[in-house]
Amino acid sequence: MSYSTINKAAGDAALIGRVTAAAAQDGVNPPQTAAAQTIWLIAAKSDIEAAYASALAAGNPAPGDDPAVITDGMILSAFQSVWPIAPPAGAL
């Protein structure tokens, strides 16, 4: 796992847009806020990071926008695994 790859994926506008779409389809409102709060956690998921890194190594110029690299199912699964974000321990 590479922090550099996670950083690139978390800043990928197309991937952020796809996470936003997943949040919207999952009924989250506003989906943009949910995407902004979860993109780093999603980019750090091992399957997402590995697929993104592999695509970059293969010369894919837009891995975050390529459903052959990161499927919609991968994004939805990753999103649902981190949303809703639990408050930190002792925050309540």
C-alpha positions in Angstrom: 0.0 0.0 0.0 1.4 3.4 -1.0 0.5 6.7 0.7 1.3 8.3 -2.7 -1.3 6.2 -4.4 -3.9 6.9 -1.7 -3.2 10.6 -2.0 -3.6 10.6 -5.8 -6.8 8.6 -5.5 -8.3 10.8 -2.8 -7.6 13.9 -5.0 -9.0 12.3 -8.2 -12.0 14.4 -9.2 -13.6 11.6 -11.2 -13.3 9.1 -8.3 -14.7 11.8 -5.9 -17.6 12.2 -8.3 -18.3 8.5 -8.4 -18.2 8.3 -4.6 -20.7 11.2 -4.6 -22.9 9.3 -7.0 -22.8 6.2 -4.8 -23.7 8.3 -1.7 -26.7 9.9 -3.7 -27.9 6.5 -4.9 -27.6 5.2 -1.3 -30.0 8.0 -0.2 -27.4 10.2 1.6 -28.2 13.9 1.6 -26.2 15.9 0.8 -24.1 13.4 -1.1 -21.2 15.8 -1.7 -20.6 16.1 2.1 -20.6 12.4 2.5 -18.1 12.0 -0.3 -15.8 14.7 1.1 -15.9 13.0 4.5 -15.2 9.5 3.2 -12.9 9.8 0.2 -9.7 9.4 2.1 -11.1 6.3 3.9 -12.3 4.9 0.5 -9.0 5.6 -1.2 -7.2 3.8 1.6 -9.2 0.6 1.1 -6.8 -2.1 0.0 -8.8 -3.2 -3.1 -9.3 0.4 -4.2 -5.7 1.4 -3.6 -4.3 -1.7 -5.3 -6.5 -1.3 -8.4 -5.6 2.4 -8.6 -1.9 1.7 -8.3 -2.1 -1.1 -10.9 -3.9 1.2 -13.4 -1.3 4.0 -12.9 1.5 1.5 -13.4 -0.1 0.4 -16.6 -0.3 4.0 -17.9 -4.0 4.5 -17.4 -4.4 8.3 -17.3 -7.8 8.3 -15.5 -8.1 5.3 -13.2 -10.7 7.0 -11.0 -13.1 7.4 -14.0 -12.5 3.9 -15.3 -15.1 1.3 -14.2 -12.9 -1.4 -15.5 -10.3 -0.4 -12.9 -12.5 0.5 -9.9 -16.0 -0.9 -10.3 -19.2 0.7 -9.1 -19.6 -2.3 -6.8 -16.2 -1.6 -5.2 -17.1 2.0 -4.6 -20.5 1.2 -3.1 -19.1 -1.5 -0.9 -16.3 0.8 0.3 -18.7 3.7 0.9 -21.2 1.6 2.8 -18.3 0.2 5.0 -17.4 3.7 6.2 -20.7 5.5 6.3 -22.1 6.8 8.5 -18.9 8.0 10.1 -19.0 7.2 13.8 -18.0 10.0 16.2 -14.7 9.7 18.0 -14.8 7.8 21.3 -15.9 10.1 24.1 -17.3 12.8 21.7 -20.9 12.3 22.8 
